[in-house]
Amino acid sequence: MEALTGHPMVSLTRNEMELLKELKAAGEHGRIIGLAPISSTEVAHLISVEYIKRLSGTKLYAITDRGREALVTTPN
């Protein structure tokens, strides 16, 4: 199954979905990610599939367009 833009669907954990929702709410300026309850492995996974990005020169992370798409296309 593919998402709306033709990217393959990615399996996400509940923690990853919650982080995407939080980063969407934070807006374009992003926010710092505390590792509890999300693991560093989950953060790395979201970066590798380009759903989140670290803002250059900061400790802030922001959701990407692909991450927003994942929120729309992934069942809760």
N, C-alpha and C positions, 0 to 999 in steps of 0.2 A: 504494500500500500504506500502511496506517496502523498505528501502534503500538498497544499494548494499550489505551490510554486514548482512542483516537480521534484523536490528533495525527498529522499527516502525518509519514512517515519523512523523515529528513534525511540526506543523504550526508555522511559524515565521513571525514577523512583518517586515516591510521594514527597520526599524531601526536596528533590530537584524541582518538582512541579511547584511546591510552596515557595522556593527561592525565586523561580521565574515570576510568580505572582507578586512577590515582594519587590523585585527589581522593576517590574512594570509599574507598580505604584510609586516607586522612587523617582521615576522619570529619567530624562536624559542625563542628569547629573549623577545618577547612580547612588550607591551607598557602600559602606564597608560591610563585608560579609564576616560575621562571627561563625566559627566552625561548628558550634553546637546549635541545632541538631544535625546540620549537614556536614558530611565528611570532606576532607580535602580531595579524596578520590572523586566524589560527586561533583565538586567544583571543577576539577580538572576535566571530567567527562563533559560538562556543559560548555567549557571553553573549547574542547576538541571538536565538538559538533557545531560550534559557532553559534550557540544559543545565548552566551554571555561573553563579555569582553572586559578586560581590565583596562581602566582608563589610564592613558599614558602618564607616567610620572606620579601616580597616586596609589593609594590602597583601596580605591573605589572600583566597584564593578557595576556594569550596566547591562541591561538586556539588549539583544540585537533584534533586528527585524525577523530573523529566523526564530528567535526565542519567542517573540510575540505570536508568530504563526503557529508555533508548537502549542501555545496555550489555547488557540482556537481549534486546532485539529486533533488534539490529544484528549481522549475521554478522561474525565476526572476519576 
